Amino acid sequence: MYYIATFYSHFGAIRFKKEASDGIMAPCLMPVPRRLSSSCGTCVRFEGPADFTFTQDDSGEVEQIVRETDTGYMCIYTTQE
């Protein structure tokens, strides 16, 4: 499965890629797809298992994480602002 994480800052995207946790494979920086809103315009696309979960962002930089589907995107994490 492919996932996209968006961020509040470019630094957050770079840090997420560099410090990728277990379950995150082949992270790469790329522009945020138009269908997703983002504060900084940079996202990280990565591979993960179908049951990938993300419950806490200690850095405070992650805006949202979505799973790519055949019909678009399904949100699996979003900040509680």
C-alpha positions as CSV (number, residue, x, y, z in Angstrom):
1,M,0.0,0.0,0.0
2,Y,1.1,3.6,-0.7
3,Y,0.7,6.4,1.8
4,I,1.2,10.2,1.7
5,A,2.1,12.3,4.7
6,T,1.7,16.1,4.5
7,F,3.4,18.6,6.8
8,Y,3.2,22.1,8.2
9,S,6.7,22.9,7.1
10,H,9.3,21.7,4.7
11,F,11.6,20.9,7.6
12,G,9.0,18.5,9.0
13,A,8.8,16.6,5.7
14,I,12.6,16.2,5.5
15,R,12.8,15.1,9.2
16,F,10.0,12.6,8.7
17,K,11.8,11.1,5.7
18,K,15.1,11.0,7.6
19,E,13.7,9.5,10.8
20,A,11.2,7.1,9.2
21,S,9.8,4.7,11.8
22,D,9.3,1.0,11.5
23,G,6.7,0.1,8.8
24,I,7.6,3.0,6.6
25,M,9.5,1.8,3.5
26,A,11.0,3.7,0.6
27,P,10.0,7.2,1.7
28,C,10.5,9.9,-0.9
29,L,9.9,13.7,-0.9
30,M,7.6,15.0,-3.6
31,P,5.1,17.9,-4.3
32,V,1.7,17.5,-2.6
33,P,-0.9,16.2,-5.0
34,R,-3.5,18.9,-5.8
35,R,-6.4,16.9,-4.3
36,L,-4.6,17.1,-0.9
37,S,-4.3,20.4,1.0
38,S,-0.9,21.2,2.6
39,S,0.7,24.1,4.4
40,C,4.2,23.7,2.9
41,G,3.6,22.0,-0.5
42,T,6.0,19.1,0.2
43,C,4.9,15.6,1.2
44,V,6.5,12.2,1.8
45,R,5.1,9.3,-0.2
46,F,6.0,5.9,1.3
47,E,5.1,2.2,1.2
48,G,3.6,0.4,4.2
49,P,1.6,-2.6,5.2
50,A,-2.2,-2.5,4.7
51,D,-2.7,-2.3,8.5
52,F,-0.3,0.7,8.9
53,T,-1.4,3.0,11.7
54,F,-0.1,6.3,12.9
55,T,-1.4,7.5,16.2
56,Q,1.0,10.1,17.6
57,D,3.2,12.8,16.1
58,D,5.8,13.8,18.6
59,S,7.3,16.4,16.3
60,G,4.1,18.3,15.8
61,E,4.9,18.6,12.1
62,V,2.6,16.0,10.5
63,E,-0.6,17.6,9.1
64,Q,-2.2,14.3,7.8
65,I,-1.5,10.9,6.5
66,V,-3.6,9.3,3.8
67,R,-3.7,5.9,2.1
68,E,-3.9,6.0,-1.7
69,T,-6.9,4.1,-3.0
70,D,-8.3,3.4,-6.4
71,T,-10.9,6.2,-6.0
72,G,-8.6,8.8,-4.3
73,Y,-7.4,9.0,-0.7
74,M,-8.5,7.7,2.7
75,C,-7.4,9.6,5.7
76,I,-5.7,7.5,8.4
77,Y,-4.3,10.3,10.6
78,T,-5.0,14.0,11.0
79,T,-4.1,16.6,13.6
80,Q,-6.8,17.5,16.1
81,E,-6.8,21.3,15.5
